[in-house]
Amino acid sequence: MDRTKKTLVTVVPLVAAVLGAACRESDAAERTTDRVAQVSAGDVALPATDGLQLVVAPEGNEVRYRVREQLAGFDLPNDAVGATSQVTGGIAFDAKGKIVPASSKFVVNVTTLKSDKDRRDGYVRGRILETNQFPTVELTPTALEGLTLPVPTSGTKTFQVVGDLTVHGVTKPTTWQVDAKFDGNRVTGTAATTFLFSDFGLTQPRVPVVLSVADSIKLEYTFALVPK
């Protein structure tokens, strides 16, 4: 083989290899550029980010029941109100802003409910809620209506929380009206729902000093939540 042919045999494969590598690098660069453009345009789903979990703050939480009653010796009806600050738990959201029920629950220790009358408190604990057997009331949030992530860092918002409420061993779906205030990472506000005594198998009070009691119970929650 003459020298010219021998040189071509050596050089041609080398050139082909170099050109092939250059083409592959060019294709990779184009794919990277295309992906960046698609991500910027929102056409490609980015990896899921972590959601959000809010838990009960050490202070600022109180749960109350409110029942309209007419007492003997009084001309006008008034509200019987019992309250406790013994609240634990929180609420969790996934990356899409949906509630994660398995990681969301508020637990209220109803053995510590306190009103302005010790006799009422004993009756509520012993005869109505039967706290020796059912010491807690629990709410498992399942959905939000009127609020999406990301949670605001300022301002106020009114929305609804749908959740399963367990009282006296009975679980029922409930809807809570929420008025919330957002301040940095802290969320405060009030939530309330109303239900009938019969919804949870509760017995309305029947004592001489109480002339009448409304059929409905209002639950109120003044909350303060912070990120976990």
DRENPA-3360 file (N, C-alpha, C; in nm, 2 decimals, always signed):
BEGIN
1 = MDRTKKTL = +0.09/-0.12/+0.00/+0.00/+0.00/+0.00/+0.09/+0.12/+0.00 ~ +0.06/+0.22/-0.10/+0.14/+0.34/-0.10/+0.11/+0.43/+0.02 ~ +0.20/+0.52/+0.04/+0.20/+0.61/+0.16/+0.07/+0.69/+0.17 ~ +0.02/+0.74/+0.05/-0.10/+0.83/+0.05/-0.22/+0.75/+0.10 ~ -0.24/+0.62/+0.04/-0.35/+0.54/+0.08/-0.35/+0.50/+0.23 ~ -0.22/+0.48/+0.28/-0.21/+0.44/+0.41/-0.25/+0.55/+0.51 ~ -0.22/+0.67/+0.47/-0.25/+0.79/+0.55/-0.40/+0.81/+0.55 ~ -0.47/+0.79/+0.44/-0.62/+0.80/+0.43/-0.68/+0.70/+0.52;
9 = VTVVPLVA = -0.63/+0.58/+0.52/-0.69/+0.47/+0.60/-0.68/+0.51/+0.75 ~ -0.58/+0.58/+0.79/-0.56/+0.62/+0.93/-0.64/+0.74/+0.97 ~ -0.65/+0.84/+0.87/-0.71/+0.97/+0.90/-0.86/+0.96/+0.90 ~ -0.92/+0.89/+0.80/-1.06/+0.90/+0.78/-1.14/+0.85/+0.90 ~ -1.11/+0.73/+0.96/-1.18/+0.69/+1.08/-1.17/+0.79/+1.19 ~ -1.05/+0.85/+1.21/-1.03/+0.95/+1.31/-1.12/+1.07/+1.29 ~ -1.13/+1.12/+1.17/-1.22/+1.23/+1.14/-1.36/+1.20/+1.17 ~ -1.40/+1.08/+1.13/-1.54/+1.03/+1.15/-1.57/+1.03/+1.30;
17 = AVLGAACR = -1.48/+0.98/+1.38/-1.50/+0.97/+1.52/-1.52/+1.11/+1.58 ~ -1.43/+1.20/+1.54/-1.44/+1.34/+1.59/-1.57/+1.40/+1.55 ~ -1.61/+1.39/+1.42/-1.74/+1.44/+1.38/-1.85/+1.38/+1.45 ~ -1.85/+1.25/+1.48/-1.96/+1.19/+1.55/-1.97/+1.24/+1.69 ~ -1.86/+1.26/+1.76/-1.86/+1.31/+1.89/-1.92/+1.45/+1.90 ~ -1.88/+1.53/+1.80/-1.93/+1.67/+1.79/-2.08/+1.67/+1.77 ~ -2.13/+1.58/+1.68/-2.27/+1.58/+1.66/-2.35/+1.54/+1.78 ~ -2.29/+1.44/+1.86/-2.36/+1.40/+1.98/-2.36/+1.51/+2.08;
25 = ESDAAERT = -2.25/+1.58/+2.10/-2.25/+1.70/+2.19/-2.35/+1.80/+2.15 ~ -2.36/+1.82/+2.01/-2.45/+1.92/+1.96/-2.60/+1.88/+1.99 ~ -2.63/+1.75/+1.97/-2.76/+1.70/+2.00/-2.80/+1.72/+2.14 ~ -2.70/+1.68/+2.23/-2.72/+1.69/+2.37/-2.75/+1.83/+2.42 ~ -2.67/+1.93/+2.36/-2.69/+2.07/+2.39/-2.82/+2.12/+2.35 ~ -2.87/+2.07/+2.23/-3.00/+2.11/+2.18/-3.11/+2.06/+2.27 ~ -3.09/+1.93/+2.31/-3.19/+1.87/+2.40/-3.20/+1.95/+2.53 ~ -3.08/+1.99/+2.58/-3.08/+2.06/+2.71/-3.15/+2.20/+2.69;
33 = TDRVAQVS = -3.12/+2.26/+2.58/-3.18/+2.39/+2.55/-3.33/+2.38/+2.53 ~ -3.37/+2.28/+2.46/-3.52/+2.25/+2.44/-3.58/+2.23/+2.58 ~ -3.52/+2.15/+2.67/-3.58/+2.12/+2.80/-3.59/+2.25/+2.88 ~ -3.49/+2.33/+2.88/-3.49/+2.46/+2.96/-3.60/+2.54/+2.90 ~ -3.62/+2.55/+2.77/-3.72/+2.63/+2.71/-3.86/+2.58/+2.75 ~ -3.87/+2.44/+2.75/-4.00/+2.38/+2.79/-4.03/+2.40/+2.93 ~ -3.93/+2.39/+3.02/-3.96/+2.41/+3.16/-4.00/+2.56/+3.19 ~ -3.93/+2.65/+3.12/-3.96/+2.79/+3.13/-4.10/+2.82/+3.09;
41 = AGDVALPA = -4.15/+2.74/+2.98/-4.28/+2.77/+2.93/-4.39/+2.69/+3.01 ~ -4.34/+2.60/+3.10/-4.44/+2.52/+3.18/-4.49/+2.40/+3.11 ~ -4.42/+2.36/+3.00/-4.46/+2.24/+2.93/-4.41/+2.11/+2.99 ~ -4.31/+2.12/+3.07/-4.26/+2.00/+3.13/-4.28/+2.00/+3.28 ~ -4.33/+1.90/+3.34/-4.36/+1.90/+3.48/-4.23/+1.89/+3.55 ~ -4.21/+1.98/+3.64/-4.09/+1.98/+3.73/-4.11/+1.88/+3.84 ~ -4.00/+1.83/+3.90/-4.01/+1.73/+4.01/-4.10/+1.79/+4.12 ~ -4.18/+1.70/+4.18/-4.27/+1.75/+4.28/-4.19/+1.81/+4.40;
49 = TDGLQLVV = -4.23/+1.92/+4.45/-4.17/+1.98/+4.57/-4.25/+1.93/+4.69 ~ -4.19/+1.95/+4.81/-4.25/+1.92/+4.93/-4.37/+2.00/+4.95 ~ -4.47/+1.95/+5.02/-4.59/+2.02/+5.06/-4.57/+2.11/+5.18 ~ -4.68/+2.12/+5.26/-4.67/+2.21/+5.38/-4.74/+2.14/+5.49 ~ -4.69/+2.15/+5.61/-4.75/+2.10/+5.73/-4.76/+2.20/+5.83 ~ -4.88/+2.24/+5.88/-4.90/+2.33/+5.99/-4.94/+2.26/+6.11 ~ -4.89/+2.30/+6.22/-4.92/+2.23/+6.35/-4.97/+2.34/+6.45 ~ -5.03/+2.29/+6.55/-5.09/+2.38/+6.66/-4.97/+2.44/+6.73;
57 = APEGNEVR = -4.97/+2.57/+6.74/-4.87/+2.65/+6.81/-4.88/+2.63/+6.96 ~ -4.78/+2.65/+7.04/-4.78/+2.63/+7.18/-4.89/+2.72/+7.25 ~ -4.92/+2.83/+7.20/-5.02/+2.92/+7.26/-5.11/+2.97/+7.15 ~ -5.23/+3.02/+7.19/-5.32/+3.08/+7.10/-5.43/+2.99/+7.05 ~ -5.45/+2.87/+7.10/-5.55/+2.78/+7.06/-5.66/+2.75/+7.17 ~ -5.78/+2.76/+7.13/-5.89/+2.73/+7.22/-6.01/+2.68/+7.14 ~ -6.07/+2.57/+7.19/-6.19/+2.52/+7.14/-6.31/+2.54/+7.23 ~ -6.42/+2.58/+7.18/-6.54/+2.61/+7.26/-6.66/+2.55/+7.20;
65 = YRVREQLA = -6.75/+2.50/+7.29/-6.89/+2.47/+7.25/-6.98/+2.59/+7.29 ~ -7.08/+2.61/+7.22/-7.18/+2.72/+7.25/-7.32/+2.67/+7.22 ~ -7.40/+2.67/+7.33/-7.54/+2.62/+7.32/-7.63/+2.72/+7.38 ~ -7.74/+2.75/+7.31/-7.84/+2.85/+7.36/-7.93/+2.78/+7.47 ~ -7.94/+2.84/+7.58/-8.02/+2.78/+7.69/-8.10/+2.89/+7.76 ~ -8.21/+2.85/+7.82/-8.30/+2.93/+7.90/-8.30/+2.88/+8.05 ~ -8.24/+2.95/+8.14/-8.23/+2.91/+8.27/-8.35/+2.96/+8.35 ~ -8.39/+2.88/+8.45/-8.50/+2.92/+8.54/-8.46/+3.05/+8.62;
73 = GFDLPNDA = -8.55/+3.14/+8.63/-8.52/+3.26/+8.71/-8.46/+3.37/+8.62 ~ -8.43/+3.35/+8.49/-8.38/+3.45/+8.40/-8.48/+3.48/+8.30 ~ -8.50/+3.61/+8.26/-8.60/+3.65/+8.16/-8.55/+3.62/+8.02 ~ -8.43/+3.62/+8.00/-8.38/+3.61/+7.86/-8.29/+3.48/+7.85 ~ -8.28/+3.42/+7.73/-8.19/+3.31/+7.71/-8.05/+3.36/+7.70 ~ -7.96/+3.27/+7.73/-7.81/+3.30/+7.71/-7.74/+3.19/+7.65 ~ -7.61/+3.21/+7.62/-7.53/+3.10/+7.56/-7.45/+3.03/+7.67 ~ -7.46/+2.90/+7.68/-7.37/+2.82/+7.77/-7.25/+2.80/+7.69;
81 = VGATSQVT = -7.13/+2.84/+7.74/-7.01/+2.82/+7.67/-6.91/+2.75/+7.76 ~ -6.85/+2.65/+7.70/-6.74/+2.57/+7.77/-6.62/+2.57/+7.68 ~ -6.50/+2.59/+7.73/-6.38/+2.60/+7.65/-6.26/+2.52/+7.71 ~ -6.17/+2.49/+7.62/-6.05/+2.42/+7.66/-5.93/+2.47/+7.56 ~ -5.81/+2.48/+7.62/-5.70/+2.51/+7.53/-5.62/+2.38/+7.51 ~ -5.67/+2.27/+7.55/-5.60/+2.14/+7.53/-5.62/+2.09/+7.39 ~ -5.55/+2.14/+7.29/-5.57/+2.11/+7.15/-5.43/+2.07/+7.09 ~ -5.43/+1.96/+7.02/-5.30/+1.91/+6.95/-5.33/+1.88/+6.81;
89 = GGIAFDAK = -5.22/+1.86/+6.73/-5.24/+1.81/+6.59/-5.20/+1.92/+6.49 ~ -5.26/+1.90/+6.37/-5.23/+2.00/+6.27/-5.29/+1.95/+6.13 ~ -5.25/+2.02/+6.03/-5.30/+1.99/+5.89/-5.19/+1.99/+5.79 ~ -5.19/+1.89/+5.70/-5.08/+1.87/+5.60/-5.14/+1.88/+5.46 ~ -5.05/+1.94/+5.37/-5.09/+1.95/+5.23/-4.98/+1.89/+5.15 ~ -5.02/+1.83/+5.03/-4.92/+1.77/+4.94/-4.87/+1.88/+4.85 ~ -4.78/+1.84/+4.76/-4.72/+1.94/+4.67/-4.82/+2.01/+4.58 ~ -4.94/+1.94/+4.56/-5.04/+2.01/+4.47/-5.14/+2.09/+4.55;
97 = GKIVPASS = -5.12/+2.10/+4.68/-5.21/+2.18/+4.76/-5.33/+2.11/+4.82 ~ -5.33/+1.98/+4.80/-5.45/+1.90/+4.86/-5.42/+1.86/+5.00 ~ -5.52/+1.85/+5.08/-5.50/+1.80/+5.22/-5.46/+1.65/+5.22 ~ -5.37/+1.62/+5.30/-5.33/+1.48/+5.32/-5.40/+1.43/+5.45 ~ -5.52/+1.37/+5.44/-5.60/+1.33/+5.56/-5.52/+1.24/+5.66 ~ -5.43/+1.15/+5.60/-5.36/+1.06/+5.69/-5.26/+1.14/+5.78 ~ -5.22/+1.26/+5.74/-5.13/+1.34/+5.83/-5.20/+1.46/+5.88 ~ -5.33/+1.47/+5.88/-5.41/+1.58/+5.93/-5.51/+1.54/+6.03;
105 = KFVVNVTT = -5.50/+1.60/+6.15/-5.59/+1.57/+6.26/-5.58/+1.67/+6.37 ~ -5.69/+1.72/+6.42/-5.69/+1.80/+6.54/-5.76/+1.72/+6.65 ~ -5.70/+1.71/+6.77/-5.75/+1.64/+6.88/-5.77/+1.73/+7.00 ~ -5.89/+1.73/+7.05/-5.93/+1.82/+7.16/-5.96/+1.73/+7.29 ~ -5.89/+1.76/+7.40/-5.92/+1.69/+7.52/-6.04/+1.75/+7.59 ~ -6.15/+1.69/+7.57/-6.28/+1.75/+7.63/-6.30/+1.72/+7.77 ~ -6.21/+1.64/+7.84/-6.22/+1.63/+7.98/-6.18/+1.76/+8.05 ~ -6.12/+1.85/+7.98/-6.08/+1.98/+8.04/-6.17/+2.09/+8.01;
113 = LKSDKDRR = -6.29/+2.07/+7.95/-6.38/+2.17/+7.91/-6.43/+2.25/+8.04 ~ -6.43/+2.38/+8.04/-6.46/+2.46/+8.15/-6.56/+2.57/+8.11 ~ -6.67/+2.58/+8.19/-6.76/+2.69/+8.17/-6.76/+2.78/+8.29 ~ -6.87/+2.86/+8.31/-6.88/+2.95/+8.42/-6.95/+2.88/+8.54 ~ -6.99/+2.75/+8.52/-7.06/+2.68/+8.63/-7.01/+2.54/+8.64 ~ -6.96/+2.50/+8.76/-6.90/+2.37/+8.78/-7.01/+2.26/+8.76 ~ -7.13/+2.29/+8.80/-7.24/+2.19/+8.79/-7.26/+2.16/+8.64 ~ -7.26/+2.26/+8.56/-7.28/+2.23/+8.41/-7.16/+2.15/+8.36;
121 = DGYVRGRI = -7.04/+2.18/+8.40/-6.92/+2.11/+8.35/-6.93/+1.96/+8.39 ~ -6.97/+1.93/+8.51/-6.98/+1.79/+8.55/-7.09/+1.72/+8.47 ~ -7.20/+1.79/+8.44/-7.31/+1.73/+8.36/-7.26/+1.70/+8.22 ~ -7.20/+1.80/+8.16/-7.15/+1.79/+8.02/-7.05/+1.67/+8.01 ~ -6.96/+1.66/+8.10/-6.86/+1.56/+8.10/-6.92/+1.42/+8.13 ~ -7.00/+1.41/+8.23/-7.05/+1.28/+8.28/-7.17/+1.23/+8.20 ~ -7.27/+1.32/+8.17/-7.39/+1.28/+8.11/-7.41/+1.30/+7.96 ~ -7.34/+1.40/+7.91/-7.36/+1.43/+7.76/-7.24/+1.37/+7.68;
129 = LETNQFPT = -7.12/+1.41/+7.71/-7.00/+1.36/+7.63/-6.95/+1.23/+7.69 ~ -6.98/+1.20/+7.81/-6.93/+1.07/+7.87/-6.78/+1.06/+7.85 ~ -6.71/+1.16/+7.91/-6.57/+1.17/+7.88/-6.48/+1.06/+7.94 ~ -6.53/+0.98/+8.03/-6.46/+0.87/+8.08/-6.44/+0.76/+7.97 ~ -6.54/+0.76/+7.88/-6.53/+0.66/+7.77/-6.48/+0.73/+7.64 ~ -6.52/+0.86/+7.62/-6.48/+0.93/+7.50/-6.41/+1.06/+7.54 ~ -6.28/+1.06/+7.58/-6.21/+1.17/+7.63/-6.17/+1.28/+7.53 ~ -6.19/+1.25/+7.40/-6.14/+1.34/+7.30/-6.25/+1.36/+7.19;
137 = VELTPTAL = -6.24/+1.48/+7.13/-6.32/+1.51/+7.01/-6.21/+1.53/+6.90 ~ -6.23/+1.47/+6.78/-6.13/+1.48/+6.68/-6.19/+1.53/+6.55 ~ -6.11/+1.60/+6.48/-6.14/+1.65/+6.34/-6.03/+1.61/+6.25 ~ -6.07/+1.54/+6.14/-5.98/+1.50/+6.03/-6.01/+1.58/+5.91 ~ -5.94/+1.69/+5.88/-5.97/+1.77/+5.76/-5.95/+1.68/+5.63 ~ -6.04/+1.70/+5.53/-6.03/+1.62/+5.41/-6.02/+1.70/+5.29 ~ -6.07/+1.83/+5.29/-6.06/+1.91/+5.17/-6.08/+2.06/+5.21 ~ -6.02/+2.15/+5.12/-6.03/+2.29/+5.13/-6.12/+2.34/+5.02;
145 = EGLTLPVP = -6.20/+2.44/+5.05/-6.28/+2.51/+4.95/-6.25/+2.66/+4.96 ~ -6.19/+2.72/+4.86/-6.17/+2.86/+4.86/-6.03/+2.91/+4.90 ~ -5.94/+2.81/+4.91/-5.80/+2.84/+4.95/-5.71/+2.74/+4.88 ~ -5.60/+2.79/+4.81/-5.51/+2.71/+4.74/-5.37/+2.74/+4.79 ~ -5.27/+2.65/+4.77/-5.13/+2.68/+4.80/-5.07/+2.76/+4.68 ~ -4.97/+2.84/+4.70/-4.90/+2.86/+4.83/-4.99/+2.94/+4.93 ~ -4.98/+2.92/+5.06/-5.05/+2.99/+5.16/-5.00/+3.14/+5.16 ~ -5.09/+3.24/+5.16/-5.04/+3.37/+5.16/-4.95/+3.40/+5.28;
153 = TSGTKTFQ = -4.86/+3.50/+5.27/-4.78/+3.54/+5.38/-4.83/+3.66/+5.45 ~ -4.94/+3.72/+5.40/-5.00/+3.84/+5.47/-5.15/+3.85/+5.42 ~ -5.22/+3.93/+5.50/-5.36/+3.95/+5.46/-5.45/+3.85/+5.53 ~ -5.58/+3.86/+5.49/-5.68/+3.77/+5.55/-5.75/+3.69/+5.44 ~ -5.82/+3.59/+5.48/-5.89/+3.50/+5.38/-6.00/+3.43/+5.45 ~ -6.12/+3.42/+5.38/-6.23/+3.34/+5.43/-6.25/+3.22/+5.33 ~ -6.26/+3.10/+5.39/-6.27/+2.98/+5.32/-6.34/+2.87/+5.40 ~ -6.35/+2.75/+5.35/-6.42/+2.64/+5.42/-6.32/+2.52/+5.43;
161 = VVGDLTVH = -6.33/+2.45/+5.54/-6.26/+2.33/+5.56/-6.37/+2.22/+5.57 ~ -6.36/+2.11/+5.49/-6.45/+2.00/+5.50/-6.37/+1.89/+5.58 ~ -6.43/+1.83/+5.68/-6.36/+1.73/+5.76/-6.45/+1.64/+5.83 ~ -6.40/+1.52/+5.87/-6.47/+1.42/+5.95/-6.46/+1.45/+6.10 ~ -6.57/+1.48/+6.16/-6.57/+1.51/+6.31/-6.61/+1.39/+6.39 ~ -6.54/+1.36/+6.49/-6.57/+1.25/+6.58/-6.60/+1.30/+6.72 ~ -6.73/+1.28/+6.76/-6.78/+1.32/+6.89/-6.85/+1.20/+6.95 ~ -6.82/+1.17/+7.07/-6.89/+1.06/+7.15/-6.89/+0.93/+7.07;
169 = GVTKPTTW = -6.77/+0.91/+7.00/-6.76/+0.78/+6.93/-6.83/+0.77/+6.79 ~ -6.89/+0.88/+6.75/-6.96/+0.89/+6.62/-6.89/+0.98/+6.53 ~ -6.87/+0.94/+6.41/-6.80/+1.03/+6.31/-6.90/+1.07/+6.20 ~ -6.90/+1.20/+6.17/-6.98/+1.26/+6.07/-6.90/+1.36/+5.99 ~ -6.94/+1.38/+5.86/-6.88/+1.49/+5.78/-6.93/+1.62/+5.83 ~ -6.84/+1.72/+5.83/-6.88/+1.86/+5.87/-6.81/+1.96/+5.78 ~ -6.87/+2.08/+5.78/-6.81/+2.19/+5.70/-6.78/+2.30/+5.80 ~ -6.66/+2.36/+5.80/-6.62/+2.46/+5.89/-6.60/+2.59/+5.81;
177 = QVDAKFDG = -6.66/+2.70/+5.87/-6.64/+2.83/+5.81/-6.51/+2.89/+5.88 ~ -6.42/+2.93/+5.80/-6.29/+2.97/+5.85/-6.26/+3.12/+5.81 ~ -6.22/+3.20/+5.91/-6.16/+3.33/+5.88/-6.02/+3.33/+5.93 ~ -5.92/+3.34/+5.84/-5.78/+3.33/+5.87/-5.71/+3.45/+5.84 ~ -5.60/+3.47/+5.92/-5.51/+3.58/+5.90/-5.37/+3.53/+5.88 ~ -5.30/+3.57/+5.78/-5.17/+3.52/+5.75/-5.06/+3.63/+5.78 ~ -4.96/+3.58/+5.86/-4.86/+3.68/+5.90/-4.72/+3.60/+5.90 ~ -4.66/+3.61/+5.79/-4.53/+3.53/+5.77/-4.56/+3.39/+5.76;
185 = NRVTGTAA = -4.50/+3.31/+5.85/-4.53/+3.17/+5.86/-4.64/+3.13/+5.95 ~ -4.70/+3.23/+6.02/-4.80/+3.20/+6.12/-4.94/+3.22/+6.06 ~ -5.03/+3.13/+6.09/-5.17/+3.14/+6.05/-5.26/+3.14/+6.17 ~ -5.34/+3.24/+6.19/-5.43/+3.25/+6.30/-5.57/+3.28/+6.25 ~ -5.67/+3.26/+6.34/-5.81/+3.29/+6.30/-5.91/+3.21/+6.38 ~ -6.03/+3.20/+6.32/-6.14/+3.12/+6.38/-6.20/+3.03/+6.28 ~ -6.25/+2.92/+6.33/-6.32/+2.82/+6.25/-6.45/+2.78/+6.33 ~ -6.56/+2.76/+6.26/-6.68/+2.72/+6.33/-6.77/+2.63/+6.25;
193 = TTFLFSDF = -6.84/+2.54/+6.32/-6.94/+2.45/+6.26/-7.05/+2.43/+6.35 ~ -7.17/+2.39/+6.30/-7.29/+2.37/+6.38/-7.35/+2.23/+6.35 ~ -7.39/+2.16/+6.46/-7.46/+2.03/+6.43/-7.56/+2.01/+6.54 ~ -7.65/+1.91/+6.52/-7.75/+1.88/+6.62/-7.70/+1.78/+6.73 ~ -7.76/+1.78/+6.84/-7.73/+1.68/+6.95/-7.74/+1.54/+6.89 ~ -7.85/+1.52/+6.82/-7.88/+1.39/+6.77/-7.79/+1.34/+6.66 ~ -7.72/+1.43/+6.59/-7.62/+1.39/+6.49/-7.51/+1.30/+6.55 ~ -7.48/+1.32/+6.67/-7.37/+1.24/+6.73/-7.42/+1.16/+6.85;
201 = GLTQPRVP = -7.55/+1.14/+6.86/-7.61/+1.05/+6.96/-7.60/+1.11/+7.10 ~ -7.60/+1.25/+7.11/-7.59/+1.32/+7.24/-7.73/+1.35/+7.29 ~ -7.74/+1.35/+7.42/-7.87/+1.37/+7.49/-7.87/+1.52/+7.53 ~ -7.98/+1.59/+7.50/-7.99/+1.72/+7.54/-8.02/+1.73/+7.69 ~ -7.96/+1.83/+7.76/-7.97/+1.84/+7.91/-8.12/+1.84/+7.95 ~ -8.15/+1.77/+8.06/-8.29/+1.77/+8.12/-8.27/+1.79/+8.27 ~ -8.26/+1.91/+8.32/-8.25/+1.93/+8.46/-8.34/+2.05/+8.50 ~ -8.39/+2.05/+8.62/-8.49/+2.15/+8.66/-8.44/+2.30/+8.64;
209 = VVLSVADS = -8.31/+2.32/+8.66/-8.27/+2.46/+8.65/-8.26/+2.51/+8.51 ~ -8.27/+2.42/+8.41/-8.26/+2.46/+8.27/-8.40/+2.44/+8.21 ~ -8.46/+2.55/+8.17/-8.60/+2.54/+8.12/-8.60/+2.48/+7.97 ~ -8.50/+2.52/+7.90/-8.49/+2.48/+7.76/-8.35/+2.49/+7.71 ~ -8.32/+2.40/+7.61/-8.19/+2.40/+7.55/-8.21/+2.39/+7.40 ~ -8.14/+2.47/+7.32/-8.15/+2.46/+7.17/-8.11/+2.32/+7.12 ~ -8.16/+2.29/+7.01/-8.13/+2.16/+6.95/-7.99/+2.15/+6.89 ~ -7.93/+2.27/+6.87/-7.80/+2.27/+6.80/-7.68/+2.31/+6.89;
217 = IKLEYTFA = -7.57/+2.26/+6.85/-7.44/+2.29/+6.92/-7.35/+2.36/+6.82 ~ -7.29/+2.47/+6.86/-7.19/+2.54/+6.78/-7.05/+2.51/+6.83 ~ -6.96/+2.46/+6.75/-6.82/+2.44/+6.79/-6.74/+2.55/+6.73 ~ -6.66/+2.61/+6.81/-6.57/+2.72/+6.76/-6.43/+2.69/+6.79 ~ -6.34/+2.72/+6.70/-6.20/+2.69/+6.72/-6.12/+2.82/+6.69 ~ -6.06/+2.88/+6.79/-5.97/+2.99/+6.77/-5.83/+2.93/+6.76 ~ -5.77/+2.94/+6.65/-5.64/+2.87/+6.62/-5.52/+2.96/+6.59 ~ -5.41/+2.90/+6.62/-5.28/+2.95/+6.59/-5.19/+2.84/+6.54;
225 = LVPK = -5.15/+2.84/+6.41/-5.08/+2.73/+6.35/-4.95/+2.78/+6.29 ~ -4.85/+2.70/+6.30/-4.71/+2.73/+6.26/-4.66/+2.62/+6.18 ~ -4.56/+2.64/+6.09/-4.50/+2.53/+6.01/-4.43/+2.43/+6.10 ~ -4.44/+2.30/+6.07/-4.37/+2.20/+6.15/-4.22/+2.21/+6.12;
% end
